[in-house]
């Protein structure tokens, strides 16, 4: 690889951050999800890129508690568990596209590395780009660029409050609730810790 070419992380490397990527059965989709994360990692932090160690340490929300990068994989695992429960509990067949659900769960916050930057002291802050474009929008743009299917783009676009005025797909409903389970618990624990 030439020195001026950006680093490209494949499925094996991205799986070190998000093991659930291996659960995506469709090889092409799995590789596209890795490509989206690869670009977000290398282009994020105001264009400087992030190391894997930095990403693991970054609070993945500046709004609540101590949610780290592992939160992304936690949500993906919650989504598959919810899908399994729904499949076993309902008498009718619920049409859940599992690969899209996992891909959407893994990509919903892919815009965060673009949204965040570091100040002169090395503290993680919301960067200028993040102040202008929230992560659901930058995430959809980045995923679209890599050929991610519309069903997955829908999950990225509708997972946060920006999606509250849209009709969410089944997969997006599942992810939206899994996402807020982690977020709300982290917020609760953060408030509790602040009181001590």
N, C-alpha and C positions, 0 to 999 in steps of 0.2 A: 504494500500500500504506500502511496506517495505521501510525503509529509504534509502536503496541503489538503489532503482528503480527510473529511471528518470520520471519526470512529463510527463504525456501524455494529450495533449489537444484534445478534440473532436470537432465536428462540432459547437456546441453551443459556445464554448470558442473562436474558430478561427473566427466565425462569428462576434465577437466583434471587430476584426481587419478588417475583409473583409466580410461585409454583403452580397456581391454578391454570396458567396458560397451557400447561400440558394436557389439561382436561378438554381443550377444544379439539374435537375429533377431525374437523376439516383442516388439512395441512395448510392450504392456501390462506385461510382465515387466520390460523395460528401465526403464520409467518407475517401476515399483514399487521396483526396486533403487535408483534415484536418490532416491526419496522416503525410503527407509529410511536411506540415508547422510545425506541432508539433515537428518533429525531427529537422528541420532546426533551430527552436527557441531554443530548449534545447541543441543542439550540437554546435550552432554557438558561436561567440565571442571567438574563439580560444579554444573551448571546455568548456567554462565557462557557456554558455547559456546566453540568453537575457531575461529580463523581458518585459512584454507588454508595460510598460511605456517607457523603453529604446527604444524599437522598434518604438514606435510612435514618438519618438524624433529624431531618427537617420535620417540623410540625406541619402536618398536611392540611391543617386549617388554622387560621389565625383567629378564629372565632370561638373556639371551645377547647378546653382541656389540652391534653397531651396526646393527640392523635398522630401517630407516626405513619410512615409509608406502608407498614404492614397492614394498616387499615384497609387498603385496596384489596389485598388478597383475602382478608377476613370477610369483606362484603361479598366477594365472589363465592367463597365457601358457604356463606349464609344463603346466598341465592340458590345454589344447587341443593342445599338442605331443604329450603322452602319448596322448591320444585318437586323434590322427592316426596315430601309430605302431601302436597297437593295431588300428586299422581296417585298416591295410595289412599287418600281420603275421599276423593270425589268419585261418584259412580259413573259420571260422564267423563269423557276424555278431555282434558284441558290441553289445548294446543300450545305447548311451550317449546320454543326453539332453543334448546339447551346451549348450543354453540353460540348463538346470538346473545343469550342471557349472560354467559360467562364473558364473552368478548366485551359486551356493554359494561359489565361490572368492572372489568379490568381497565377499560378506556374512559369511564365516566370522569375521572379526575386527571386524565392525561394532559389537560391544559394547565394544571397546577405548576409544573416545572417552568412553564412560560410565564405564568402569573407572578411567580416569586423571583426575587433578586436578593442580593446582599448589599448592605450599606457599607460605608468605608471601614467600619469596625468588624465586618464579617457577620453581622446579625442578619437573619433572614427577614425580609420585609416584603410587602406587596410592592412590586416594581411599577414603573410608569406604565408599561404595557398592561399589567394586571389591573391597574386603576382604570384603564380605558376599555379593556375587553376581559370580561370574566371567563373563567375556565370552561364553562359549558360551550361557549362560542368558539374559543380558540381550539378546544378539543374536537369539536365537530369539523372545523376547518382542516385541522391536521389529519384527522382520520379520513376525511373525504379525499384529501390529496393522495392517500395511500390505498384508495379503492375499497374502503370498508363499506359493507352493504348498508343501505338506507335503514334497515331495521335496527342496526346497531347504532347508527348515527342518531336515530330517534331516542334511544336510551340515554346517550350522552347529552343530547339537547334537553331532554325533559326531566333529568334526574333531580335537578335543584328547583328552587322556587320559580325559575324562568319557565318551567314546564307546567306550572299549576293551572294555566288557562287552556291547556291542550288535553285532548283525550290520550291518555297513556296506553301503550300496548300492554299485554299481560306481562311481558318480560320487563318493561319499564316500571310497572306497578311493583313487581317483586323487588327489583333493584332499589327503587325509591325508598321502600320501607326498610330494607336491609341497611341502606346507607344511613338513614336517620336513626336506626337502632344504635349503631356505633357512635354517630355524632351526638345524639341526645345523652347517651350514657357518659361519654367523655366530658360533655358540658356539665352534667350533674357532678361527676367526680372532681372536675376542675373547681367548681364552686365549693364543694365540700372541703377540698384541700386548701383553698384560699381562706376559709373560716378558721382553720387550725392555727 
